[in-house]
Amino acid sequence: MIKFAVIGSGHIGKRHAEMISRNPEAELTAMCDKRSKEECENNFDVPFYSTAEEMLANTPDTDVVCICTPNGLHAEHAIKSLDSGKHVVVEKPMGLTKKECEEVMFKALNRSKQVFCVMQNRYSPPSVWLKEVMDTQVLGEIYMVQTNCYWNRDDRYYKKNHWKGTMDLDGGTLFTQFSHFLDLMYWLFGDVENIKGVFKDYKHENNTAFEDSGFLSFDFLNGGIGSFNFSTAINDKNFESSMTIIGEKGTIKVGGQYMNEVEYCEIDGYEMPELKEANPANDYGFYKGSAANHIHVIENVVDTLSGRTNITTNALEGLKVVDIIERMYAAAERPVKVAEKVLN
């Protein structure tokens, strides 16, 4: 039995706790949050602590700690958990800087512990299929890849006196909303260089400290050119997350709101297999997130620590996504507000 504790009891922390509770080889031992259990609407029947330090000190038998806190605290909480002798599951992003991620990796190596990065879109059937297509090179040489992510995030999401929208704890739309899709791009096509971009803020002047839209172009180190276009200024609800791949032997487009549908596939001499239906998006009421695949994340942790498989998204991959985002943000001036949103 693999014993888990969870730092953070918001939407994602409670989702981790639920997936742990559903796994027959996992046990939830504790949770913590700076808010009270009642404020968090937490109904899990396990000890609940007010700080990570208190929880770690009182749960010596815990094997794994899930880090489900604001982005800017991920690296800090991962290092504290590793220092206490636990493996860690880190929600995206692994950190807000490459340096933070390197510190997490160093601590994990120093303590001989594993770091599992949460990039659950890798488990969606279209993503699994795309990975097979790329690995078997049925498209031949890759010419162009265009990724579009157009979502809604408005005042219902960016609440007053909340960490979302702040520079130090959120970090920006590429970190919070779209790192899953940048991870898929990196997983499928590898690293990028020669990044050029433009960032704009159209609808979030009063509720975030940064951009809501951007165009980015780059070269893949493995060959081909790419673009990543994004916005959270879409009215009312998410519009699409899509990837179009143009190769020597054919063209593919995976679309839908969450890259959950294969919209086009034409490849010389290739018959596309029938794919399983994708899981729905994480539903938070007035807004939706990426695919609800956290059950597979917890399964992978249990299976890896039981010696049955390998980590789906390891620490180096988590670091590389952060590194790419840092370089993308450095490629053009960001519309960071002088009067940055702050927490009271």
Order of alpha helices (4+ residues) and beta strands (2+ residues): beta-alpha-beta-beta-alpha-beta-alpha-beta-alpha-beta-alpha-beta-alpha-alpha-beta-beta-beta-beta-beta-beta-beta-beta-alpha-alpha
